[in-house]
Amino acid sequence: MLHGAAVNSGKAFFVPADGVCWESMDPEVDDADKFSVHYLSLWTDVDDQPLRTGQSKRSDAKLCSPPAKA
């Protein structure tokens, strides 16, 4: 299942049920065997369920947050 997708800075990002995947978008490459998909795990929660981007049962859980202003 795909939870989201985006394109930015010459890369395509995909958010499956577990982690984040991305690949460089090179319009010159026409051979699927030359694409390299990269994967980043977001680890698991205390119940061994994959952490997901933008989805959490905990109200205090954040994937990332901006620094607090002084």
Backbone as ProteinMPNN parsed JSONL, in Angstrom:
{"seq_chain_A": "MLHGAAVNSGKAFFVPADGVCWESMDPEVDDADKFSVHYLSLWTDVDDQPLRTGQSKRSDAKLCSPPAKA", "coords_chain_A": {"N_chain_A": [[0.844, -1.168, 0.0], [0.563, 2.195, -0.79], [1.184, 5.121, 0.878], [1.723, 7.717, 0.251], [3.228, 10.076, -2.069], [5.775, 12.044, -3.632], [7.535, 14.586, -5.485], [10.675, 16.074, -5.563], [13.512, 18.152, -5.81], [14.74, 16.693, -7.906], [14.244, 14.074, -7.261], [12.131, 11.228, -6.712], [9.854, 10.498, -4.228], [8.466, 7.96, -2.218], [5.997, 6.701, -0.034], [5.561, 3.921, 1.487], [3.805, 1.387, 3.471], [5.72, 0.942, 5.393], [8.448, 2.79, 6.28], [10.421, 4.975, 4.063], [10.859, 5.463, 0.617], [13.031, 6.328, -2.12], [14.092, 7.556, -5.332], [16.421, 8.681, -7.769], [15.498, 10.925, -10.327], [16.113, 10.581, -13.523], [15.907, 11.701, -16.641], [17.28, 10.736, -18.807], [17.722, 8.059, -18.487], [16.55, 5.059, -19.682], [16.264, 2.45, -19.115], [14.916, 0.158, -17.003], [16.409, -1.467, -15.321], [18.522, 0.065, -14.529], [17.704, 1.812, -12.596], [17.858, 2.758, -9.206], [16.478, 2.073, -6.24], [16.192, 3.593, -3.139], [15.975, 3.003, 0.363], [14.636, 3.926, 3.5], [14.263, 3.073, 6.762], [11.819, 3.719, 9.272], [11.821, 2.641, 11.71], [10.276, 0.811, 14.458], [7.365, 0.917, 16.638], [6.594, 0.598, 20.2], [4.937, -1.597, 20.16], [5.918, -3.108, 18.152], [5.083, -2.31, 15.641], [5.369, -0.817, 12.397], [6.664, 2.49, 12.309], [5.144, 5.316, 10.888], [5.021, 7.92, 8.418], [3.367, 10.838, 9.266], [1.296, 9.528, 10.587], [0.056, 8.436, 13.599], [-0.784, 6.93, 16.719], [-0.258, 8.196, 18.995], [-0.477, 11.337, 20.523], [1.697, 12.957, 20.997], [3.703, 12.157, 19.292], [6.068, 12.729, 16.762], [7.4, 12.949, 13.501], [9.313, 14.766, 12.645], [10.203, 17.976, 13.861], [10.082, 21.549, 13.852], [12.698, 23.677, 15.198], [12.276, 25.083, 18.463], [11.246, 28.437, 18.957], [13.175, 30.989, 20.403]], "CA_chain_A": [[0.0, 0.0, 0.0], [1.313, 3.434, -0.874], [0.539, 6.15, 1.692], [1.987, 9.04, -0.292], [4.301, 10.218, -3.049], [6.12, 13.44, -3.914], [8.731, 14.812, -6.293], [11.375, 17.27, -5.106], [14.971, 18.178, -5.994], [15.19, 15.659, -8.825], [14.017, 12.746, -6.699], [10.756, 10.804, -6.468], [9.733, 9.914, -2.9], [7.282, 7.128, -2.038], [5.813, 6.343, 1.376], [4.776, 2.695, 1.657], [3.355, 1.149, 4.845], [6.873, 0.927, 6.284], [9.607, 3.542, 5.82], [10.358, 5.925, 2.946], [11.694, 5.07, -0.523], [13.235, 7.389, -3.106], [15.013, 7.284, -6.426], [16.739, 9.851, -8.587], [14.748, 10.987, -11.583], [17.015, 10.916, -14.614], [15.158, 11.505, -17.885], [18.127, 10.078, -19.8], [17.728, 6.611, -18.243], [15.349, 4.419, -20.223], [16.351, 1.04, -18.772], [14.457, -0.011, -15.616], [17.447, -2.127, -14.527], [19.499, 1.062, -14.087], [17.154, 2.586, -11.494], [18.237, 2.269, -7.89], [15.548, 2.554, -5.219], [16.787, 3.689, -1.806], [14.969, 2.772, 1.4], [14.958, 4.378, 4.853], [13.311, 2.577, 7.754], [11.46, 4.634, 10.354], [11.827, 1.769, 12.865], [8.97, 0.337, 14.926], [6.946, 1.432, 17.944], [6.711, -0.364, 21.3], [4.145, -2.783, 19.813], [6.601, -3.668, 16.985], [4.415, -1.881, 14.417], [6.204, 0.185, 11.734], [6.324, 3.903, 12.431], [4.777, 5.845, 9.573], [5.019, 9.367, 8.292], [2.062, 11.483, 9.365], [0.257, 8.715, 11.218], [0.453, 7.938, 14.905], [-1.842, 6.866, 17.72], [0.162, 9.06, 20.096], [-0.614, 12.755, 20.182], [2.983, 13.637, 21.128], [4.67, 11.58, 18.361], [6.347, 13.562, 15.593], [8.518, 12.499, 12.672], [10.282, 15.847, 12.819], [9.552, 19.206, 14.261], [10.995, 22.694, 13.758], [13.216, 24.084, 16.506], [11.461, 26.042, 19.207], [11.745, 29.803, 18.898], [13.612, 31.493, 21.719]], "C_chain_A": [[0.894, 1.238, 0.0], [0.551, 4.527, -0.136], [0.778, 7.557, 1.17], [3.124, 9.01, -1.291], [4.531, 11.702, -3.291], [7.358, 13.473, -4.798], [9.354, 16.115, -5.815], [12.863, 17.094, -5.376], [15.482, 17.036, -6.861], [15.041, 14.242, -8.308], [12.521, 12.494, -6.564], [10.736, 10.077, -5.126], [8.416, 9.154, -2.807], [7.209, 6.707, -0.585], [4.921, 5.103, 1.445], [4.36, 2.532, 3.122], [4.503, 1.176, 5.845], [8.019, 1.704, 5.649], [9.32, 4.51, 4.68], [11.301, 5.415, 1.867], [11.874, 6.271, -1.435], [14.174, 6.897, -4.199], [15.253, 8.573, -7.193], [15.961, 9.777, -9.888], [15.685, 11.485, -12.671], [16.291, 10.654, -15.923], [15.971, 10.811, -18.973], [18.127, 8.555, -19.646], [16.427, 6.023, -18.762], [15.334, 2.916, -19.942], [15.992, 0.878, -17.29], [15.515, -0.667, -14.732], [18.479, -1.133, -13.988], [18.974, 1.958, -12.969], [17.549, 1.939, -10.18], [17.306, 2.889, -6.857], [16.24, 2.496, -3.862], [15.662, 3.584, -0.776], [15.494, 3.255, 2.748], [13.875, 3.881, 5.795], [13.036, 3.664, 8.777], [11.327, 3.873, 11.672], [10.417, 1.36, 13.272], [8.652, 0.951, 16.286], [7.073, 0.336, 18.999], [5.919, -1.644, 21.049], [4.7, -3.479, 18.572], [5.858, -3.398, 15.672], [5.279, -0.815, 13.736], [5.712, 1.604, 12.005], [6.087, 4.44, 11.03], [4.861, 7.353, 9.589], [3.596, 9.868, 8.406], [0.977, 10.675, 10.016], [0.772, 8.174, 12.538], [-0.754, 7.907, 15.819], [-1.518, 7.779, 18.897], [0.084, 10.514, 19.667], [0.716, 13.498, 20.261], [4.041, 13.112, 20.158], [4.819, 12.467, 17.136], [7.506, 12.953, 14.822], [9.639, 13.503, 12.752], [9.513, 17.097, 13.209], [10.558, 20.348, 14.164], [11.529, 23.053, 15.146], [12.326, 25.126, 17.161], [12.083, 27.436, 19.091], [12.066, 30.289, 20.291], [12.871, 32.741, 22.093]], "O_chain_A": [[1.882, 1.291, 0.733], [-0.593, 4.83, -0.478], [0.107, 8.496, 1.599], [3.888, 8.046, -1.356], [3.614, 12.515, -3.173], [8.128, 12.513, -4.851], [8.671, 17.129, -5.675], [13.409, 16.006, -5.189], [16.54, 16.472, -6.584], [15.64, 13.312, -8.849], [11.742, 13.419, -6.334], [11.513, 9.146, -4.91], [7.377, 9.637, -3.258], [8.227, 6.392, 0.03], [3.695, 5.207, 1.46], [4.546, 3.449, 3.922], [4.277, 1.41, 7.032], [8.512, 1.319, 4.59], [8.171, 4.824, 4.368], [12.415, 4.984, 2.164], [10.997, 7.13, -1.524], [14.942, 5.954, -4.011], [14.386, 9.446, -7.253], [15.789, 8.707, -10.471], [16.01, 12.671, -12.729], [16.079, 9.497, -16.285], [15.404, 10.346, -19.962], [18.495, 7.84, -20.579], [15.34, 6.424, -18.347], [14.49, 2.193, -20.47], [16.689, 1.405, -16.423], [15.524, -0.45, -13.521], [19.235, -1.47, -13.077], [19.721, 2.782, -12.443], [17.571, 0.713, -10.061], [17.345, 4.098, -6.627], [16.804, 1.469, -3.487], [14.538, 4.025, -1.02], [16.652, 3.021, 3.094], [12.704, 4.229, 5.642], [13.927, 4.445, 9.111], [10.782, 4.4, 12.642], [9.47, 1.546, 12.508], [9.537, 1.438, 16.99], [7.603, -0.738, 18.716], [6.202, -2.672, 21.664], [4.036, -4.343, 17.998], [5.985, -4.159, 14.712], [5.869, 0.016, 14.426], [4.516, 1.887, 11.941], [6.775, 4.045, 10.088], [4.781, 7.983, 10.644], [2.707, 9.373, 7.713], [-0.18, 11.096, 10.004], [1.816, 7.522, 12.581], [-1.644, 8.751, 15.714], [-2.393, 8.099, 19.702], [0.527, 10.875, 18.577], [0.859, 14.561, 19.657], [5.179, 13.579, 20.195], [3.831, 12.903, 16.545], [8.482, 12.496, 15.416], [10.8, 13.126, 12.912], [8.326, 17.239, 12.916], [11.754, 20.14, 14.369], [10.884, 22.765, 16.154], [11.702, 25.945, 16.486], [13.305, 27.584, 19.126], [11.326, 30.034, 21.241], [13.108, 33.302, 23.163]]}, "name": "protein", "num_of_chains": 1, "seq": "MLHGAAVNSGKAFFVPADGVCWESMDPEVDDADKFSVHYLSLWTDVDDQPLRTGQSKRSDAKLCSPPAKA"}
